[in-house]
Amino acid sequence: MNNLMNFYAKSEFRDDARRVFDEMPEKNTSSWNTILSMYAKQGFVDAAHRLFREIPERDSVSWTAMIVGYNRACRFGDAVQLFVDMLPERVLPTQYTLTNVLASCAAVKALSVGRKIHSSVVKLGLSSSVSVANSLLNMYAKSGDKMTAKMVFDRIKLKNTSSWNVMLSMHMLSGHLDLALAQFDRMDERDIVSWNSMIAGFNQHGHDAEALDIFSRMLEDRSLKPDKFSLASVLSACANLEKLRLGKEIHAYMVKSVFDMSNAVENALISMYAKSGEVEMARRIVEKSGTSNLDMIAFTALLDGYVKLGDINPARQIFDLLMERDVVAWTAMIVGYVQNGLNDDAIDIFKRMLGEGPRPNSYTLAVMLSVSASLASLNYGKQIHANAIRMRESSSVSVSNALINMYAKSGTINDARKVFGLVHDNKDTVSWTSMVIALAQHGLGEDALELFEKMLALGIKPDHITYVGVLSACTHIGLVEKGRRYYDRMRHTDKIEPTQSHYACMIDLYARAGLLHEAQRFIENMPIEPDVIAWGSLLASCRVYKNVELAKFASEKLLIIDPDNSGAYSALANLYMVCGKWEDAAKVRKSMKDRGVKKEQGTSWVQIRNEVHAFGVEDGLHPQKDAIYKTIDKIWKEIKKMGFVPDTESVMHDLEEEVKEQILRHHSEKLAIAFGLLNTPENTTLRIMKNLRVCNDCHSAIKYIAKLVGREIVVRDSTRFHHFRDGTCSCRDYW
């Protein structure tokens, strides 16, 4: 009967085996073990456990069968616990019992139990068993006890390939690639696992060229053929190095050898093509195999490929077809839209994610806060902040840093400060840098530098971006000497090589302070050519200080880099007109017209009740235009009574004074302010955004308007924030 039951069990006729078992008039321990082993090996571990509890006399085979069943079902904790329960029963474990329970200990890193098993191994005299020794070695290696693993390895007299492979894997996992390579080179015999460990290890640690070198060495051994693990790692290395030709050769090998591609190989192949610029080939593979097996690495590679092409719609189609969209997929899709400048689509898909997708993580929220920052949408940013609080993600470093940036770019520097203050022990370099830059942009240069000094005192190392903020702070408040000292500290103390941004800050620092020749000398000593921003800063200051020759030189250099830069033409023409060089100004205007360069029009906008209202100069399209013009005309009269004098010299046309005043009165930021005053409650802050630098006349007028209406008016122009309160500006008229 036992033999008949064993035949049915091993032939997977489970019901017949059970029927024989149930009809047996007498059952011995072997009968129970046969049916128990059948259930355990076939994955019915709960049924096996019920039988296990009914066995009158459990022997070593009974306990081992149950441990093996749990181990195969990946219920490693149950396997370990069962072994612990077995010890008081005084049942001697076999080698098979020990190797299985040690595998479970390795899987759950149950080091304390593993050490007890090691003691049992020594007492039972099984230390010389290679399979048991390898299991111990594997358990120590995967549980993180590398010293004991090394000791066990050294004591194995007859090491087999598995022994060496465990050590290779341990060194690779801990990042000791040199030790792994040394061990690998010492091996007399290597199997496919040995080669795969080395290839995958190098690939996973970013040493893709070394991974390909090991693969090349492997191909020299004709007794071995690459398997799915080899090819997945090699294709991943090809993807990272964008080695399209080699990737295609591997693909051709798989096709010729009728290679049965696993999900991992297929996804690696998709990633390789997508990262190497063959996005359509990657898409064809997806269409052929379907999206059910598409992993997130392959999807994000495909998405990134379409983002680079500027066409995100195919990626969205694949996203919509994904059977299971986890938080990584949703976030990748949002990032794709953001990188393509499609902020509205990013907002739409985030709303959809909140409704039907997984819970956003800190990275998702940080990305959405960056969208709010780029749109300067305070209301939407506050909604994301509320979501982050509800999800208990507001204190994470990435979300906190994004909140600082969002509030700063939306014009609420005090809220940015509050968030920074709430980040206690989690402040990293990015947190400090974000706050330094925010304070600098809002005209609070002294506060920015004070915070930077505190950062240094706490031993937090600044990076190159921190110094951009510090030098900008010095620039905005005219601290030339301090700026020089910080620039020298960056280079000599913190050993940070200056970038174009640092050079541009230094040129701007000198030029704004009127030290134009100092700025020119700095440019002449630079190891690289200045960029558009640097020449633009110098040109703008030349206009302020009426240095025609240097302005001409700066504009020529700027136009070599960017021939269609309308700002360079306008700045030079305006300078000529201010200096009375009307013919030269006309030549610049004609050159601009002949080249087809159009002047960038000034636009200002204000967001009220989640709706953005944009205005241009002399804007006549807004539904409330009559009320807006009536309001600004009234304000104009009132602020002139208060002492405001229009800067009609800034109107570069030969017109009557009255006409010049009308043009100035109807500048875009003044219209946006009038609209804001009409549509917001009294005593609330107005936040206006502008695409260009605010002009002298508007800057002066807004100081008077803020005093007249008793409100704070925050204006963000192309370079900084201006906080107008009670007749003054945070920039102290130095901008």
Secondary structure, 3 states (H helix, E strand, C coil): CHHHHHHHHHCCCHHHHHHHHHHCCCCCHHHHHHHHHHHHHCCCHHHHHHHHHHCCCCCHHHHHHHHHHHHHCCCHHHHHHHHHHHHHHCCCCCHHHHHHHHHHHHHHCCHHHHHHHHHHHHHCCCCCCHHHHHHHHHHHHHHCCHHHHHHHHHHCCCCCHHHHHHHHHHHHHCCCHHHHHHHHHHCCCCCHHHHHHHHHHHHHCCCHHHHHHHHHHHHCCCCCCCCHHHHHHHHHHHHHHCCHHHHHHHHHHHHHCCCCCCHHHHHHHHHHHHHCCCHHHHHHHHHHHCCCCCCHHHHHHHHHHHHHHCCCHHHHHHHHHCCCCCHHHHHHHHHHHHHCCCHHHHHHHHHHHHHHCCCCCHHHHHHHHHHHHHHCCHHHHHHHHHHHHHCCCCCCHHHHHHHHHHHHHCCCHHHHHHHHHHCCCCCCHHHHHHHHHHHHHCCCHHHHHHHHHHHHHCCCCCCHHHHHHHHHHHHHHCCHHHHHHHHHHHHHCCCCCCCHHHHHHHHHHHHHCCCHHHHHHHHHCCCCCCCHHHHHHHHHHHHHCCCHHHHHHHHHHHHHHCCCCHHHHHHHHHHHHHCCCHHHHHHHHHHHHHCCCCCCCCEEEEEECCEEEEEECCCCCCCCHHHHHHHHHHHHHHHHHCCCCCCHHHCCCCCCHHHHHHHHHCCHHHHHHHHHHHHCCCCCCEEEEECCCCCHHHHHHHHHHHHHHCCCEEEECCCCEEEEECCEECCCCCC
